[in-house]
């Protein structure tokens, strides 16, 4: 399975850039970089669990107008992947639920009264203008990345921080799952995948736990550590 994923992107979040210096040519318009505190960026931790400082910018990107398609990301990215991959390929797209970070109670209400209204717009864009284009170009493996089910819910400190910021985490978990599920409505004949990310990277992690462990206050299954399956090595035929 071959995917270019994040390797040719300034960020895996292809829809709206996370950093102003990496804005480039995003496929969606309707956002602005506006003054705000670090918010979710402040939740990053060092590998040993200490708080990490990974965000120093005084502005963050927020949706301020109804989204507009500015670039055909599939033609740009999947066309390259298909032309260069010598095997089956997978195209990855960010989940609608991840986009909660781009909705602001002051900056965004005029465009989308609630964060769920915004997430539904993102889901509609992915469902109507991205997924069909991938399939039309011959793609048969599509993955949505990083829904909020892990990063914000399985770590008690993260969950408490969002609750302190006014989030109803139990209600948002249900809404996020339902909205994410609409991306593949009516899609048949392709492999549909989901990558539930804990936000782990070389500089640190968003969660303390080594496995996906649920907060017993609701939403997720009982805690179960994740163990990777044993690796299978295929040796080339000799002859």
Phi, psi and omega per residue, in radians:
X1 nan 2.229 -3.085
X2 -2.097 2.316 3.048
X3 -2.531 2.512 3.058
X4 -1.556 -0.277 2.982
X5 0.735 -2.053 -3.104
X6 -1.544 -0.146 -2.919
X7 -1.167 -0.539 3.140
X8 -1.853 0.178 -3.130
X9 -1.974 2.650 3.024
X10 -1.210 -0.382 3.075
X11 -2.757 2.713 3.069
X12 -1.147 -0.364 3.106
X13 -1.413 1.588 -3.018
X14 -1.377 -0.302 -3.002
X15 -1.317 -0.896 -3.107
X16 -2.316 2.233 -3.079
X17 -1.198 2.549 3.114
X18 -1.422 -0.542 -3.078
X19 -2.124 2.497 -3.093
X20 -1.149 -0.596 -3.117
X21 -1.324 -0.090 3.132
X22 -2.042 0.316 -3.048
X23 -1.067 -0.776 3.082
X24 0.921 -2.227 3.115
X25 -2.116 1.336 -3.126
X26 -1.145 2.621 -3.131
X27 -1.245 -0.338 -3.124
X28 -2.043 2.484 2.979
X29 -1.939 2.967 3.141
X30 2.025 0.077 -3.121
X31 -2.017 2.814 3.053
X32 -2.484 2.652 3.013
X33 -1.570 2.048 -3.012
X34 -2.282 2.740 -3.108
X35 -1.012 2.332 3.112
X36 -2.919 2.737 3.064
X37 -1.304 2.997 -3.066
X38 -1.056 -0.482 3.126
X39 1.000 -2.227 -3.056
X40 -1.083 -0.445 3.100
X41 -1.060 -0.497 -3.109
X42 -1.221 -0.183 -3.110
X43 -1.499 -0.139 3.124
X44 -1.065 2.491 -3.123
X45 -2.169 2.622 2.986
X46 -1.202 2.840 3.128
X47 -0.949 -0.469 3.133
X48 -1.550 0.063 3.075
X49 1.742 -0.189 3.108
X50 -1.239 2.706 3.111
X51 -1.101 2.401 3.115
X52 -1.941 2.570 3.078
X53 -1.845 1.771 -3.081
X54 -2.022 -0.032 -3.097
X55 -2.333 2.088 -3.142
X56 -2.159 -0.020 -3.119
X57 -1.262 2.495 3.102
X58 -1.387 -0.129 -3.117
X59 -2.183 2.723 3.047
X60 -2.383 2.753 -3.135
X61 -1.406 2.336 3.097
X62 -2.408 2.582 3.076
X63 -1.298 2.278 -3.137
X64 -2.221 -0.229 3.131
X65 -2.422 2.782 3.056
X66 -0.949 2.426 -3.079
X67 -1.086 2.527 3.091
X68 -2.316 2.411 3.121
X69 -1.361 2.121 -3.098
X70 -1.906 -0.328 -3.098
X71 -2.694 2.482 3.092
X72 -1.453 1.594 -3.053
X73 -1.150 -0.511 -3.116
X74 -1.203 -0.805 3.122
X75 -1.075 -0.668 -3.140
X76 -1.226 -0.814 -2.977
X77 -1.662 -0.841 -3.087
X78 -1.235 -0.568 3.106
X79 -1.042 -0.721 3.096
X80 -1.129 -0.792 -3.124
X81 -1.064 -0.816 -3.121
X82 -1.106 -0.675 -3.099
X83 -1.229 -0.454 -3.026
X84 -1.903 -0.277 3.134
X85 -1.372 2.401 3.115
X86 -1.806 0.244 3.098
X87 -2.622 -2.943 3.121
X88 -1.100 2.468 -3.081
X89 -2.072 2.746 3.126
X90 -2.228 2.318 3.092
X91 -1.867 2.299 -3.083
X92 -1.919 2.456 3.130
X93 -2.347 2.577 3.129
X94 -1.254 2.506 3.127
X95 -1.205 2.619 3.055
X96 -0.989 -0.699 -3.037
X97 -1.085 -0.528 3.116
X98 -1.026 -0.495 -3.031
X99 -1.250 0.006 3.038
X100 -0.966 -0.530 -3.086
X101 -1.169 -0.284 -3.109
X102 -1.644 -0.025 3.129
X103 -1.751 2.293 -3.105
X104 -2.176 2.369 -3.065
X105 -1.071 -0.428 3.103
X106 -1.729 -0.789 -3.035
X107 -1.329 -0.482 -2.915
X108 -1.825 -0.273 -2.989
X109 -1.066 -0.582 -3.119
X110 -1.127 -0.583 3.136
X111 -1.497 -0.758 -3.121
X112 -2.447 1.914 -3.056
X113 -0.992 -0.561 3.131
X114 -2.280 2.747 3.075
X115 -1.059 -0.582 3.130
X116 -1.130 -0.616 3.060
X117 -1.048 -0.735 3.121
X118 -1.159 -0.780 -3.141
X119 -1.085 -0.649 3.100
X120 -1.147 -0.614 3.092
X121 -1.149 -0.714 3.097
X122 -1.134 -0.759 3.121
X123 -1.066 -0.706 3.113
X124 -1.109 -0.720 3.096
X125 -1.071 -0.814 -3.131
X126 -1.147 -0.733 -3.085
X127 -1.214 -0.683 -2.993
X128 -1.670 -0.474 -3.011
X129 -2.128 -0.247 3.139
X130 -1.857 -1.015 -3.101
X131 -0.995 -0.847 3.131
X132 -1.072 -0.591 3.126
X133 -1.179 -0.701 3.093
X134 -1.050 -0.818 -3.122
X135 -1.128 -0.703 -3.137
X136 -1.091 -0.523 3.124
X137 -1.537 0.064 3.068
X138 1.780 0.061 3.132
X139 -1.267 2.387 -3.136
X140 -2.285 0.298 3.118
X141 -2.535 1.958 -3.063
X142 -2.242 2.301 -3.096
X143 -2.158 2.352 2.984
X144 -1.739 2.387 -3.007
X145 -1.870 2.573 2.887
X146 0.913 0.939 2.945
X147 -1.110 2.890 -3.051
X148 -1.331 0.018 -2.981
X149 -1.121 -0.459 -3.104
X150 -1.769 -1.031 -2.948
X151 -0.979 -0.739 -3.027
X152 -1.719 -0.202 -2.992
X153 -1.932 -0.508 -3.002
X154 -1.545 -0.251 3.106
X155 -1.772 2.136 -3.073
X156 -1.039 -0.670 -3.134
X157 -1.188 -0.732 3.107
X158 -1.081 -0.804 -3.112
X159 -1.080 -0.748 3.136
X160 -1.120 -0.643 3.131
X161 -1.120 -0.776 3.134
X162 -1.159 -0.646 3.094
X163 -1.122 -0.672 3.104
X164 -1.150 -0.463 3.102
X165 -1.479 0.079 3.047
X166 1.727 0.204 -3.123
X167 -1.532 2.417 2.989
X168 -1.627 1.635 -2.948
X169 -1.155 -0.644 3.133
X170 -1.127 -0.780 3.141
X171 -1.189 -0.684 -3.129
X172 -1.160 -0.625 3.126
X173 -1.043 -0.788 3.127
X174 -1.139 -0.816 -3.125
X175 -1.091 -0.746 -3.132
X176 -1.055 -0.802 -3.122
X177 -1.115 -0.739 -3.126
X178 -1.153 -0.713 -3.129
X179 -1.239 -0.750 3.104
X180 -1.022 -0.650 -3.089
X181 -1.110 -0.406 -3.087
X182 -1.338 -0.219 -3.132
X183 -1.043 -0.625 -3.080
X184 -1.827 0.341 3.102
X185 -1.019 2.223 3.085
X186 1.343 0.013 -3.111
X187 -1.498 2.226 3.118
X188 -2.345 2.744 3.021
X189 1.438 0.131 3.083
X190 -2.300 2.754 3.053
X191 -1.408 2.192 3.128
X192 -1.932 2.210 -3.064
X193 -2.244 2.838 3.081
X194 -2.442 2.359 3.110
X195 -1.945 1.902 -3.134
X196 -1.606 1.811 -2.952
X197 -1.682 2.439 3.057
X198 -1.616 0.044 3.126
X199 1.344 0.515 -3.092
X200 -1.515 2.377 3.114
X201 -2.705 3.044 -3.042
X202 -1.035 -0.614 -3.075
X203 -1.433 -0.122 -3.124
X204 2.670 -2.801 -3.069
X205 -2.607 2.778 3.082
X206 -1.598 -0.217 -3.096
X207 -2.257 2.601 3.138
X208 -1.418 -0.598 -2.993
X209 -1.214 2.592 3.065
X210 -1.422 -0.441 3.087
X211 -2.116 3.024 3.089
X212 -1.346 1.852 -3.089
X213 -2.059 2.211 -3.038
X214 -1.407 2.617 2.959
X215 -1.430 2.209 -3.034
X216 -1.240 -0.024 3.112
X217 -1.310 -0.043 3.002
X218 2.395 2.790 2.950
X219 1.789 -1.007 -2.990
X220 -1.855 2.868 3.132
X221 -1.119 2.991 3.104
X222 -1.051 2.610 -3.056
X223 -1.021 2.302 3.082
X224 -2.516 2.117 3.099
X225 -1.185 2.543 3.123
X226 -1.598 2.292 3.064
X227 -2.142 2.229 -3.140
X228 -1.190 2.576 3.096
X229 -1.189 2.728 3.112
X230 -1.071 2.470 -3.122
X231 -1.248 2.484 3.073
X232 -2.005 2.130 -3.115
X233 -1.853 2.173 3.089
X234 -1.763 2.147 3.129
X235 -1.614 2.504 3.103
X236 -1.116 2.569 3.135
X237 -1.098 2.500 3.099
X238 -1.934 2.476 3.138
X239 -3.062 nan nan
